[in-house]
Amino acid sequence: MHSEPSKLVRDYGSTRYVSLSSIVSTVNFPLISCTVCGSEINIFDTNDQSVFQCPKCHEGIPIRPAPAGKKYVRCPCHCLIICRESALKIVCPRSSCKRTTHLVTLKAHNAIPSTLFTCAYCSNPFRTDQPADPAGVLVRCPHFHCKNMTSIGGPKLARKWAIVFLILSTMFIALAAGVAYGAIYVEQTSKGVMYAGYVGLFLVAMILLVRSIFYWTMKVSEKQGSA
C-alpha cells in the first residue's frame, strides 16, 4: 500500500508563519518550502525554534509566531528581521545592504483609499476616498503632468462654489461702479484715490468672475466601472 506523499507547507515570509500542528507528513518528516529559494526543508527537529535557517540559501524562515511584542519583516535582500511590533522604520543589519525600509501599519494600510476614479482631463486612474457628501468633493489629479482639479461624486459642489464666486464678483462690480460714480462729486484732489479704488475693486471682481467660470466649467471624474 502506497503511503500518501508529504504535503508541502509554504512559508509566507514577513508576517505569517507555518504552524507545525497543521503539517501533514509521512514517516515523521515534515517539510516546508523555502520562499526565498523554493527548496524543500525538513523542520522535524526544530525544538522550540521560531526561525529556521534554510540549508541551501541560508536565509531565515519563520515557523512559529514572533516573540511577544515582536514581528517579522523580510528585507528586499531576503534578510529576515525580528523587530518591535510598533516599529515603523527598520534598517537592514547586513553590511552589504543597510537598506532603510518604512513599514505600513495595519491601521495605515486600511486607510489607503480603495475607490478608483478616472481623471476627466488626462484619463489616468487615481485612488481617493469615495465622497460621503452627496454634493461631491473636489480633488486634484495626482499625476505630475496633469494636476487639474476635478469634481467626484457629481458637479453640485463645483456649481455651488461657482455661484458663490459669481455673487461676490457681482458685489465687487457694484462697489466699483459706486466708487466710480462717487468720484464725480468729489474734489479734484481726491479723484485719484477714488479712481485707484475703482480699478482695485474692478480687478478683484474680474478675479472672482474668472474663479466662478473655473468652477462652473470644472469636469467630473467618474468612478471606474460606473459607466
Buried (B, 14 or more C-beta within 10 A) or exposed (E): EEEEEBEBBEBBBBEEBBEBEEBEBEEEEBBBBBBBEEEEBBBEEBEEEBBBBBEEBEBBBBBBEBEEEBBBBBBEEBBBBBBEEEBEEBEBEEEEBEEEBEBEEEEEEEEEEEEEBBBBBBEEEBEBEEBEEEBBBBBEBEBEEBEBBBBBBBBEBBBEBBEBBBEBBBBBBEBBBEBBEBBEEEEEEEEEEBEEBBEBBBEBBBBBBEBBBBBBEBBBBBBEEEE
